Amino acid sequence: MMLTVDQLIDLEILAQEELSRLTEEELHAIEDVAPISPDKAIGRLSRLDSMQIQEIAKDAQRRREKRIHDLKRALERMDAGTYGICERCSSWIEFERLEASPESKLCGSCRRG
């Protein structure tokens, strides 16, 4: 079912807010992925723990960067008038799906299939 103007406005606001939140998060996360200096006087297990935590932070940063990219593309699709249309089958993406994940490019059927 085609999105209403009110739904599109709500989704654009939601996408903008999420993009702002992720961008702000990105600025604060830079220090979490700083290299661990080998001359730091910490034990071997502490260093391994620190390296593992650093890898988790790097993975979170990669996922955040991808979501930022996807949200920017979603906002571009909104401007182009192609937002909410499944890229695979060209049917309308469910509002509830877009509300949960504004960057969605596929309808629920295509995502599962």
N, C-alpha and C positions, 0 to 999 in steps of 0.2 A: 504494500500500500504506500502510495506517495506521501512524503513528509509534508506536514503543514508548515506554513511560514513561522508560526510560533514554535514548533518543534525545531526547525532549523536555527532559529535565534537561540533557543535554549542550548542546542548542541554546540553552536559557535561559542557561546559564553563558557560552556563547560570545557571545550577544547582549549580556549584561551587561558582559562584559569589553571588547567592541568599543565599547559605548556609553561606558564609563569612559575608554577610550583616546582616543576622539574628543572627548569633553568636555574632557579635559586638554589635548589638542592645540588645541582652540578657545580656551582661556584664553591659551595662549602665542602664538597667531596674531594676536591683536588688534593688536599693534604692527606687523605686516607690512602692514596696510592703512591705516595712518595717512596722512593727506594729505601730499603733498610740498609743502613751503613754497616759494613763488615767490621768496622773498628769500634762499634758500640759494645760496651762491656755487659753483655747479657749472656745467659747460658745457652747451650746448644738447643735445648727443647724450647726455650723462650723464643729463640730466633726462628725455629721452625713454626711455632705458633704464630709469630708475627708475620712470617711469609705466607702462611695459610690465610690469615685474616686479610692480608694485602691482596691475595688472589681473589678472595670473595669480594673485596671492595672493587677490584678491577672489573670483575664480571658484572657487578651491579652498575658500574659506570657505563659499560658497553650496552647493557640493556636500557639504561636511562637515555643514552645518546640515540639509540635506535628509536625509542618511543618519542623523543623530541623530534627526530626526523619525520617519523610517521605522522605526528600531530601537525607539523608544518605542512606536509603534503595534504592532509585532510582539510586544513584551512584553505589551501590553494584550490582544492576541488570544490569547496564551498563557493569561493569567488568565481570559479569557472562554471558553476551550475551543474557539476557532475557528482556532487557529494550524495552519498546514500544509495548509489547504484552499484550493484555487485560487479566487480571487474571480470568475473568468470561467466555469469549467466545473464547479466544485464537486468535482473529483477531488483526490486527495492529491498534494501537491507532493513530489517525490523528496527523500529525506533528503540525498543528496549535494548537491543544489541548495541546500537550506536550510543545509547545513553551510558551503558556500562563500559564501552570502549569506543570513544569517538573516532579513533583512527582506523576502525574496521573498514576493510576493503571488500570483504566477502560476506554474503548472506550466510545465515546459519546452515542451510543445506549444503552449500559449496564448501564451507569450512569443515564440515563433518565428512564430506565425500571426497 
